Amino acid sequence: MLTNCLRCGSLFVQSGARNICPSCYQEEGQYERVVTFLRKRENRTATMYEVVKKTNVPDLRIQQFIQQGRLLIAKFPNLGYPCIECGQSIREGKLCHNCAQQLKNDLAKHEIETKCQNERQDRLSTYRLKDK
């Protein structure tokens, strides 16, 4: 029977009682392997590299679990994912503190430059009348 996946909405042929597509089912299996590995007390301090090596789940998929909020890294002090700008390991957001600060500084500088340019343009295009 053709049906839509309850998770991603894609169309697939349903076989049995499973209401999710094969892709989502595979993702769910990977999630369970990671969670099962990290639940063990001795694995709670594992790094991303160790989790990938022991579970055979790609690091991008584990990062996806973290970013979706399915894997809470507060309990796992050595688990993080790379900043999208510099690659430094972070635990939340998309940018590390340094890259976020640099972006803020660049935006502020751009805003000041734009304001100065607009003021300069206004001065050049304004006509002044002199009373006699």
Biotite code that builds the C-alpha atoms (Angstrom):
import biotite.structure as struc

atoms = struc.array([
    struc.Atom([0.000, 0.000, 0.000], chain_id="A", res_id=1, res_name="MET", atom_name="CA", element="C"),
    struc.Atom([1.313, 3.485, -0.873], chain_id="A", res_id=2, res_name="LEU", atom_name="CA", element="C"),
    struc.Atom([1.455, 5.892, 2.058], chain_id="A", res_id=3, res_name="THR", atom_name="CA", element="C"),
    struc.Atom([3.269, 8.963, 3.272], chain_id="A", res_id=4, res_name="ASN", atom_name="CA", element="C"),
    struc.Atom([6.032, 8.707, 5.872], chain_id="A", res_id=5, res_name="CYS", atom_name="CA", element="C"),
    struc.Atom([4.871, 10.051, 9.226], chain_id="A", res_id=6, res_name="LEU", atom_name="CA", element="C"),
    struc.Atom([8.264, 11.661, 9.831], chain_id="A", res_id=7, res_name="ARG", atom_name="CA", element="C"),
    struc.Atom([9.414, 13.175, 6.505], chain_id="A", res_id=8, res_name="CYS", atom_name="CA", element="C"),
    struc.Atom([6.225, 13.012, 4.417], chain_id="A", res_id=9, res_name="GLY", atom_name="CA", element="C"),
    struc.Atom([7.780, 11.144, 1.496], chain_id="A", res_id=10, res_name="SER", atom_name="CA", element="C"),
    struc.Atom([5.736, 8.583, -0.412], chain_id="A", res_id=11, res_name="LEU", atom_name="CA", element="C"),
    struc.Atom([6.729, 4.941, 0.073], chain_id="A", res_id=12, res_name="PHE", atom_name="CA", element="C"),
    struc.Atom([5.334, 1.418, -0.181], chain_id="A", res_id=13, res_name="VAL", atom_name="CA", element="C"),
    struc.Atom([4.260, 0.371, 3.293], chain_id="A", res_id=14, res_name="GLN", atom_name="CA", element="C"),
    struc.Atom([5.003, -3.214, 4.225], chain_id="A", res_id=15, res_name="SER", atom_name="CA", element="C"),
    struc.Atom([3.924, -4.370, 7.647], chain_id="A", res_id=16, res_name="GLY", atom_name="CA", element="C"),
    struc.Atom([3.066, -2.079, 10.540], chain_id="A", res_id=17, res_name="ALA", atom_name="CA", element="C"),
    struc.Atom([5.936, 0.381, 9.982], chain_id="A", res_id=18, res_name="ARG", atom_name="CA", element="C"),
    struc.Atom([4.612, 3.907, 9.281], chain_id="A", res_id=19, res_name="ASN", atom_name="CA", element="C"),
    struc.Atom([7.952, 5.463, 8.339], chain_id="A", res_id=20, res_name="ILE", atom_name="CA", element="C"),
    struc.Atom([9.928, 5.192, 5.102], chain_id="A", res_id=21, res_name="CYS", atom_name="CA", element="C"),
    struc.Atom([13.075, 3.036, 4.832], chain_id="A", res_id=22, res_name="PRO", atom_name="CA", element="C"),
    struc.Atom([15.321, 6.105, 5.022], chain_id="A", res_id=23, res_name="SER", atom_name="CA", element="C"),
    struc.Atom([13.774, 7.300, 8.289], chain_id="A", res_id=24, res_name="CYS", atom_name="CA", element="C"),
    struc.Atom([13.820, 3.738, 9.614], chain_id="A", res_id=25, res_name="TYR", atom_name="CA", element="C"),
    struc.Atom([17.550, 3.500, 8.916], chain_id="A", res_id=26, res_name="GLN", atom_name="CA", element="C"),
    struc.Atom([18.081, 6.869, 10.631], chain_id="A", res_id=27, res_name="GLU", atom_name="CA", element="C"),
    struc.Atom([16.134, 5.626, 13.641], chain_id="A", res_id=28, res_name="GLU", atom_name="CA", element="C"),
    struc.Atom([18.371, 2.560, 13.860], chain_id="A", res_id=29, res_name="GLY", atom_name="CA", element="C"),
    struc.Atom([21.459, 4.759, 13.781], chain_id="A", res_id=30, res_name="GLN", atom_name="CA", element="C"),
    struc.Atom([19.994, 6.970, 16.501], chain_id="A", res_id=31, res_name="TYR", atom_name="CA", element="C"),
    struc.Atom([19.320, 3.939, 18.696], chain_id="A", res_id=32, res_name="GLU", atom_name="CA", element="C"),
    struc.Atom([22.913, 2.694, 18.250], chain_id="A", res_id=33, res_name="ARG", atom_name="CA", element="C"),
    struc.Atom([24.313, 6.069, 19.317], chain_id="A", res_id=34, res_name="VAL", atom_name="CA", element="C"),
    struc.Atom([21.985, 6.416, 22.302], chain_id="A", res_id=35, res_name="VAL", atom_name="CA", element="C"),
    struc.Atom([22.635, 2.840, 23.444], chain_id="A", res_id=36, res_name="THR", atom_name="CA", element="C"),
    struc.Atom([26.385, 3.447, 23.236], chain_id="A", res_id=37, res_name="PHE", atom_name="CA", element="C"),
    struc.Atom([26.224, 6.722, 25.169], chain_id="A", res_id=38, res_name="LEU", atom_name="CA", element="C"),
    struc.Atom([23.918, 5.391, 27.882], chain_id="A", res_id=39, res_name="ARG", atom_name="CA", element="C"),
    struc.Atom([26.689, 3.201, 29.214], chain_id="A", res_id=40, res_name="LYS", atom_name="CA", element="C"),
    struc.Atom([28.462, 5.009, 32.053], chain_id="A", res_id=41, res_name="ARG", atom_name="CA", element="C"),
    struc.Atom([31.950, 4.327, 30.672], chain_id="A", res_id=42, res_name="GLU", atom_name="CA", element="C"),
    struc.Atom([31.024, 5.875, 27.300], chain_id="A", res_id=43, res_name="ASN", atom_name="CA", element="C"),
    struc.Atom([29.624, 9.181, 28.575], chain_id="A", res_id=44, res_name="ARG", atom_name="CA", element="C"),
    struc.Atom([32.991, 10.897, 28.146], chain_id="A", res_id=45, res_name="THR", atom_name="CA", element="C"),
    struc.Atom([33.450, 9.618, 24.591], chain_id="A", res_id=46, res_name="ALA", atom_name="CA", element="C"),
    struc.Atom([34.480, 12.062, 21.887], chain_id="A", res_id=47, res_name="THR", atom_name="CA", element="C"),
    struc.Atom([32.714, 12.356, 18.539], chain_id="A", res_id=48, res_name="MET", atom_name="CA", element="C"),
    struc.Atom([35.489, 10.299, 16.937], chain_id="A", res_id=49, res_name="TYR", atom_name="CA", element="C"),
    struc.Atom([35.023, 7.478, 19.469], chain_id="A", res_id=50, res_name="GLU", atom_name="CA", element="C"),
    struc.Atom([31.236, 7.449, 19.012], chain_id="A", res_id=51, res_name="VAL", atom_name="CA", element="C"),
    struc.Atom([31.613, 7.290, 15.223], chain_id="A", res_id=52, res_name="VAL", atom_name="CA", element="C"),
    struc.Atom([34.194, 4.512, 15.465], chain_id="A", res_id=53, res_name="LYS", atom_name="CA", element="C"),
    struc.Atom([32.195, 2.346, 17.898], chain_id="A", res_id=54, res_name="LYS", atom_name="CA", element="C"),
    struc.Atom([28.716, 2.805, 16.363], chain_id="A", res_id=55, res_name="THR", atom_name="CA", element="C"),
    struc.Atom([29.545, 3.110, 12.647], chain_id="A", res_id=56, res_name="ASN", atom_name="CA", element="C"),
    struc.Atom([27.208, 6.106, 12.463], chain_id="A", res_id=57, res_name="VAL", atom_name="CA", element="C"),
    struc.Atom([28.569, 9.022, 10.392], chain_id="A", res_id=58, res_name="PRO", atom_name="CA", element="C"),
    struc.Atom([29.523, 12.132, 12.350], chain_id="A", res_id=59, res_name="ASP", atom_name="CA", element="C"),
    struc.Atom([27.213, 14.263, 10.199], chain_id="A", res_id=60, res_name="LEU", atom_name="CA", element="C"),
    struc.Atom([24.267, 12.119, 11.276], chain_id="A", res_id=61, res_name="ARG", atom_name="CA", element="C"),
    struc.Atom([25.264, 12.432, 14.961], chain_id="A", res_id=62, res_name="ILE", atom_name="CA", element="C"),
    struc.Atom([25.563, 16.207, 14.512], chain_id="A", res_id=63, res_name="GLN", atom_name="CA", element="C"),
    struc.Atom([22.095, 16.155, 13.004], chain_id="A", res_id=64, res_name="GLN", atom_name="CA", element="C"),
    struc.Atom([20.745, 14.334, 16.081], chain_id="A", res_id=65, res_name="PHE", atom_name="CA", element="C"),
    struc.Atom([22.348, 16.974, 18.318], chain_id="A", res_id=66, res_name="ILE", atom_name="CA", element="C"),
    struc.Atom([21.051, 19.914, 16.273], chain_id="A", res_id=67, res_name="GLN", atom_name="CA", element="C"),
    struc.Atom([17.547, 18.428, 16.153], chain_id="A", res_id=68, res_name="GLN", atom_name="CA", element="C"),
    struc.Atom([17.596, 18.197, 19.948], chain_id="A", res_id=69, res_name="GLY", atom_name="CA", element="C"),
    struc.Atom([17.203, 14.422, 19.887], chain_id="A", res_id=70, res_name="ARG", atom_name="CA", element="C"),
    struc.Atom([20.620, 13.902, 21.484], chain_id="A", res_id=71, res_name="LEU", atom_name="CA", element="C"),
    struc.Atom([21.191, 16.150, 24.483], chain_id="A", res_id=72, res_name="LEU", atom_name="CA", element="C"),
    struc.Atom([24.908, 16.724, 24.872], chain_id="A", res_id=73, res_name="ILE", atom_name="CA", element="C"),
    struc.Atom([24.697, 18.329, 28.320], chain_id="A", res_id=74, res_name="ALA", atom_name="CA", element="C"),
    struc.Atom([25.373, 14.896, 29.816], chain_id="A", res_id=75, res_name="LYS", atom_name="CA", element="C"),
    struc.Atom([28.279, 14.205, 27.457], chain_id="A", res_id=76, res_name="PHE", atom_name="CA", element="C"),
    struc.Atom([31.113, 16.700, 28.107], chain_id="A", res_id=77, res_name="PRO", atom_name="CA", element="C"),
    struc.Atom([33.370, 15.650, 25.215], chain_id="A", res_id=78, res_name="ASN", atom_name="CA", element="C"),
    struc.Atom([30.699, 15.555, 22.536], chain_id="A", res_id=79, res_name="LEU", atom_name="CA", element="C"),
    struc.Atom([30.413, 18.506, 20.163], chain_id="A", res_id=80, res_name="GLY", atom_name="CA", element="C"),
    struc.Atom([30.285, 19.410, 16.509], chain_id="A", res_id=81, res_name="TYR", atom_name="CA", element="C"),
    struc.Atom([32.325, 21.802, 14.348], chain_id="A", res_id=82, res_name="PRO", atom_name="CA", element="C"),
    struc.Atom([31.696, 25.519, 13.908], chain_id="A", res_id=83, res_name="CYS", atom_name="CA", element="C"),
    struc.Atom([30.537, 26.093, 10.329], chain_id="A", res_id=84, res_name="ILE", atom_name="CA", element="C"),
    struc.Atom([33.129, 28.840, 9.862], chain_id="A", res_id=85, res_name="GLU", atom_name="CA", element="C"),
    struc.Atom([36.369, 27.646, 11.481], chain_id="A", res_id=86, res_name="CYS", atom_name="CA", element="C"),
    struc.Atom([35.721, 24.012, 12.467], chain_id="A", res_id=87, res_name="GLY", atom_name="CA", element="C"),
    struc.Atom([36.334, 24.493, 16.202], chain_id="A", res_id=88, res_name="GLN", atom_name="CA", element="C"),
    struc.Atom([34.276, 22.115, 18.345], chain_id="A", res_id=89, res_name="SER", atom_name="CA", element="C"),
    struc.Atom([31.108, 23.725, 19.718], chain_id="A", res_id=90, res_name="ILE", atom_name="CA", element="C"),
    struc.Atom([28.177, 22.496, 21.771], chain_id="A", res_id=91, res_name="ARG", atom_name="CA", element="C"),
    struc.Atom([25.376, 24.802, 20.604], chain_id="A", res_id=92, res_name="GLU", atom_name="CA", element="C"),
    struc.Atom([24.433, 27.018, 17.699], chain_id="A", res_id=93, res_name="GLY", atom_name="CA", element="C"),
    struc.Atom([26.275, 27.071, 14.396], chain_id="A", res_id=94, res_name="LYS", atom_name="CA", element="C"),
    struc.Atom([29.196, 29.400, 15.157], chain_id="A", res_id=95, res_name="LEU", atom_name="CA", element="C"),
    struc.Atom([31.809, 29.398, 17.912], chain_id="A", res_id=96, res_name="CYS", atom_name="CA", element="C"),
    struc.Atom([32.068, 32.467, 20.137], chain_id="A", res_id=97, res_name="HIS", atom_name="CA", element="C"),
    struc.Atom([35.018, 33.935, 18.203], chain_id="A", res_id=98, res_name="ASN", atom_name="CA", element="C"),
    struc.Atom([33.347, 33.567, 14.790], chain_id="A", res_id=99, res_name="CYS", atom_name="CA", element="C"),
    struc.Atom([30.054, 34.953, 16.111], chain_id="A", res_id=100, res_name="ALA", atom_name="CA", element="C"),
    struc.Atom([31.889, 37.976, 17.553], chain_id="A", res_id=101, res_name="GLN", atom_name="CA", element="C"),
    struc.Atom([33.763, 38.510, 14.285], chain_id="A", res_id=102, res_name="GLN", atom_name="CA", element="C"),
    struc.Atom([30.472, 38.385, 12.376], chain_id="A", res_id=103, res_name="LEU", atom_name="CA", element="C"),
    struc.Atom([28.935, 40.968, 14.741], chain_id="A", res_id=104, res_name="LYS", atom_name="CA", element="C"),
    struc.Atom([31.950, 43.245, 14.305], chain_id="A", res_id=105, res_name="ASN", atom_name="CA", element="C"),
    struc.Atom([31.823, 42.906, 10.515], chain_id="A", res_id=106, res_name="ASP", atom_name="CA", element="C"),
    struc.Atom([28.101, 43.701, 10.475], chain_id="A", res_id=107, res_name="LEU", atom_name="CA", element="C"),
    struc.Atom([28.601, 46.758, 12.693], chain_id="A", res_id=108, res_name="ALA", atom_name="CA", element="C"),
    struc.Atom([31.444, 47.976, 10.452], chain_id="A", res_id=109, res_name="LYS", atom_name="CA", element="C"),
    struc.Atom([29.288, 47.464, 7.345], chain_id="A", res_id=110, res_name="HIS", atom_name="CA", element="C"),
    struc.Atom([26.414, 49.356, 8.955], chain_id="A", res_id=111, res_name="GLU", atom_name="CA", element="C"),
    struc.Atom([28.679, 52.316, 9.767], chain_id="A", res_id=112, res_name="ILE", atom_name="CA", element="C"),
    struc.Atom([30.121, 52.333, 6.235], chain_id="A", res_id=113, res_name="GLU", atom_name="CA", element="C"),
    struc.Atom([26.627, 52.223, 4.717], chain_id="A", res_id=114, res_name="THR", atom_name="CA", element="C"),
    struc.Atom([25.469, 55.077, 6.942], chain_id="A", res_id=115, res_name="LYS", atom_name="CA", element="C"),
    struc.Atom([28.493, 57.219, 5.970], chain_id="A", res_id=116, res_name="CYS", atom_name="CA", element="C"),
    struc.Atom([27.963, 56.444, 2.297], chain_id="A", res_id=117, res_name="GLN", atom_name="CA", element="C"),
    struc.Atom([24.277, 57.417, 2.532], chain_id="A", res_id=118, res_name="ASN", atom_name="CA", element="C"),
    struc.Atom([25.151, 60.675, 4.297], chain_id="A", res_id=119, res_name="GLU", atom_name="CA", element="C"),
    struc.Atom([27.756, 61.470, 1.648], chain_id="A", res_id=120, res_name="ARG", atom_name="CA", element="C"),
    struc.Atom([25.205, 60.760, -1.088], chain_id="A", res_id=121, res_name="GLN", atom_name="CA", element="C"),
    struc.Atom([22.638, 63.005, 0.639], chain_id="A", res_id=122, res_name="ASP", atom_name="CA", element="C"),
    struc.Atom([25.147, 65.878, 0.816], chain_id="A", res_id=123, res_name="ARG", atom_name="CA", element="C"),
    struc.Atom([25.945, 65.580, -2.889], chain_id="A", res_id=124, res_name="LEU", atom_name="CA", element="C"),
    struc.Atom([22.334, 65.480, -4.001], chain_id="A", res_id=125, res_name="SER", atom_name="CA", element="C"),
    struc.Atom([21.017, 68.333, -1.818], chain_id="A", res_id=126, res_name="THR", atom_name="CA", element="C"),
    struc.Atom([20.561, 71.738, -3.422], chain_id="A", res_id=127, res_name="TYR", atom_name="CA", element="C"),
    struc.Atom([21.003, 74.785, -1.268], chain_id="A", res_id=128, res_name="ARG", atom_name="CA", element="C"),
    struc.Atom([19.291, 78.080, -1.959], chain_id="A", res_id=129, res_name="LEU", atom_name="CA", element="C"),
    struc.Atom([20.804, 81.339, -0.891], chain_id="A", res_id=130, res_name="LYS", atom_name="CA", element="C"),
    struc.Atom([18.525, 84.203, 0.139], chain_id="A", res_id=131, res_name="ASP", atom_name="CA", element="C"),
    struc.Atom([19.378, 87.670, -1.279], chain_id="A", res_id=132, res_name="LYS", atom_name="CA", element="C"),
])
